[in-house]
Amino acid sequence: MAICPKCGEKIERLDVMVTRRDLCRYRDGDFDNEENIGFDIDYWKCPACHAVLDIEPNMEAADGFLMV
């Protein structure tokens, strides 16, 4: 089980901040028909102390951190 380097808690998962890209349609002053077309991982956070962790912004790096 991974240990947060900031607070020392044992953690089984990570929180993640992502930026989404959506395709929307605009008409008559409103957006509708939202469709997610992708996302970028911004950073990973500890679910216990909410500190931003120094982990590369990809799922492979997160998996490696959690497998420790």
Secondary structure, 3 states (H helix, E strand, C coil): CEECCCCCCEECCCEEEEEEEEEEEEECCEEEEEEEEEEEEEEEECCCCCCEECCCCCHHHHHHHHCC
